[in-house]
Every structure is written in structure tokens, then in C-alpha cells.
Amino acid sequence: MNFPKSPRPSSPHSPSSPSSSPSYIPPHRTQLHPRMISLYTSSSTHTNPNPHKPHTAKCLLYFFAFLFFTAPFIFYLFSTALQIHSNPKFADSRPASFALALRAGPDALRLSVFHFLGPGLGLLAAAHSAAAAPGFAAPPDALRGAVAELVRFAKGKVPRKEWKNTVVRLAASEELEELGTEEAEKVLECCRQALKVSGFLFKDEWARVVSGEEQGIFSWVAVNYALGNLGREPQETTGIVELGGASLQVTSAKLNKDLAHSLRTIRLSGVTYNLYTWSLPQLGQVPFSFF
């Protein structure tokens, strides 16, 4: 008689009870049904829907921390720069960088407009010149018109904001004194009235007659400035001989003061120059034109 076999109790290590075994090994993909593979894949891909979220949060944290610590420093720099910019101590206090020189002769007036990059005898950036007729030998109205013409020329070369700081000086040659003291003063006063309303910086004493010695000194300074000699030792400068309209000037720098009666002392670029200047009247271009 055959009795049915009773079922064998399952062993704790039997593979038939995977859930109760602590050493359960999951099946390989090749052992699963295709439908189970798709379910397994979809469940594994949705376990972490946003893997970059912690990294983004960390970057935002660093950004706000950087902004918190650097914003006060940037504000401090900006406020300091603003205070320095508005402080009058740091304002541009340079003197006028333009200068006007008006030379009055018997036949014409000549104007030179100088633009310097620095104060005093700084670097000459540009120079413009113009002439207008007649000269101081003409009637006052004609002379006043010639001065006004040169003023218009200067205003075209000097920026409007610099007009009130631009010095204008008038130097009349020695020939003006030949007209007599009273007539010479009338000519100078006519020029002064025209320059007072020019808009440039002018004083009455800046219009006068210059002597032959002064003309020689001015020419010496101009020549040595153009040659780059100013600031050097006196023996390294250049002497000049200028043939003017009514006289001839000779000027040179001396190391001693032997010729005190014809010596002028000037100081330029930190160096003192003892200039010997000699004016020889009646040896200019006009007297020789009659021969």
C-alpha cells in the first residue's frame, strides 16, 4: 500500500525560501522574464530623480556666502573712491595751459598761441601764429580792428573754458617810442582797451614797450628752449644774434659777472643764467634797407 510522501521540511539554507535566507542572491538579468526586466529597469531609474540637486544647492550656498563677505568690501572701495574724487584737494589746480603773446610793430601785429602740457615752461604741445595789419603806426580805430581780428583767431585755438585762465601779453617794439611818449601811450591804451574785453586774462601792465635788451633775452630763451638747452649748464647753451627791425641784439650766457652793466640774471628749469645782452640801435633791417 502506497502512502503519500510527506513533504520534506524546507531547510533554512534552501533556495526555495529566498525571503527567509540572509544570504539571498538576487537573480541575474538573464534569468528574469523580459517583462520583469523592464519593471526592474524602470524602478531603478526612478530611485533618484534629481541627482544634481545637492550639487546645485551647494553652489548656491557658496555664491551667497561670497556675496555676503565681499559686498561690504566692494561698497567700501566705491565710497572711498567717491570721496577722493569729490575732495577739492585732489582737484586739477594746474595753471592755464595756454598763453598768448602779441607783438606790435609799426606795420603789423603778430600773435602767437602756445599750448603747454604742463605748468610754466612745460612741454609745448602746439603753437599757432597769425598776423594782422596795420601796426601801431595806423590810426587807433584801425589798430583796434587788427587787435580784434587776432583775438578772434585766438578764440578759435583756445577752448572756451580756458579763456579766463589764458594770459595775453602785448610787447611793442622800440620803434613805438620814436612816436613820442604821449603818442606811444595812446597806442598802448588803445590796445589795452581791446584786450580788456577779449575774454582772456589781461592786466594793463602786461602791455608795454620792451627794450632791445629784453628782446634779446626773449629770443635767447626761445632758441634754447627749441634746442632743449634749458636746464643745462650755461656753457652748454647757445648764444644768439638777432637782426630786428630797428636794432640788432646779441645775447649769450656767461659764467661770471664781469660785464655787470649789460648782465641780466634769470632762473629757468632750476638753473640760474647770467645773460650778457647788448642791443645795437640803427643796425636793424629798416636802416639797412635804405642802402
Residue, then its C-alpha position, 0 to 999 in steps of 0.5 A: m500500500n502506497f502512502p503519500k510522501s510527506p513533504r520534506p521540511s524546507s531547510p533554512h539554507s534552501p533556495s526555495s525560501p529566498s525571503s527567509s535566507p540572509s544570504y539571498i542572491p538576487p537573480h541575474r538579468t538573464q534569468l528574469h522574464p523580459r517583462m520583469i526586466s523592464l519593471y526592474t529597469s524602470s524602478s531603478t531609474h526612478t530611485n533618484p530623480n534629481p541627482h544634481k540637486p545637492h550639487t546645485a544647492k551647494c553652489l548656491l550656498y557658496f555664491f551667497a556666502f561670497l556675496f555676503f563677505t565681499a559686498p561690504f568690501i566692494f561698497y567700501l572701495f566705491s565710497t572711498a573712491l567717491q570721496i577722493h574724487s569729490n575732495p577739492k584737494f585732489a582737484d586739477s589746480r594746474p595753471a592755464s595751459f595756454a598763453l598768448a603773446l602779441r607783438a606790435g610793430p609799426d606795420a603789423l601785429r603778430l600773435s602767437v598761441f602756445h599750448f603747454l602740457g604742463p605748468g610754466l615752461g612745460l612741454l609745448a604741445a602746439a603753437h599757432s601764429a597769425a598776423a594782422a595789419p596795420g601796426f601801431a603806426a595806423p590810426p587807433d580805430a584801425l589798430r583796434g580792428a587788427v587787435a580784434e581780428l587776432v583775438r578772434f583767431a585766438k578764440g578759435k585755438v583756445p577752448r572756451k573754458e580756458w579763456k579766463n585762465t589764458v594770459v595775453r601779453l602785448a610787447a611793442s617794439e622800440e620803434l613805438e617810442e620814436l612816436g613820442t611818449e604821449e603818442a606811444e601811450k595812446v597806442l598802448e591804451c588803445c590796445r589795452q582797451a581791446l584786450k580788456v574785453s577779449g575774454f582772456l586774462f589781461k592786466d594793463e601792465w602786461a602791455r608795454v614797450v620792451s627794450g632791445e635788451e629784453q628782446g634779446i633775452f626773449s629770443w635767447v630763451a626761445v632758441n634754447y628752449a627749441l634746442g632743449n638747452l634749458g636746464r643745462e649748464p650755461q656753457e652748454t647753451t647757445g648764444i644768439v644774434e638777432l637782426g630786428g627791425a630797428s636794432l640788432q641784439v646779441t645775447s649769450a650766457k656767461l659764467n661770471k659777472d664781469l660785464a655787470h652793466s649789460l648782465r641780466t640774471i634769470r632762473l629757468s628749469g632750476v638753473t640760474y643764467n647770467l645773460y650778457t645782452w647788448s642791443l645795437p640801435q640803427l643796425g636793424q633791417v629798416p636802416f639797412s634797407f635804405f642802402 
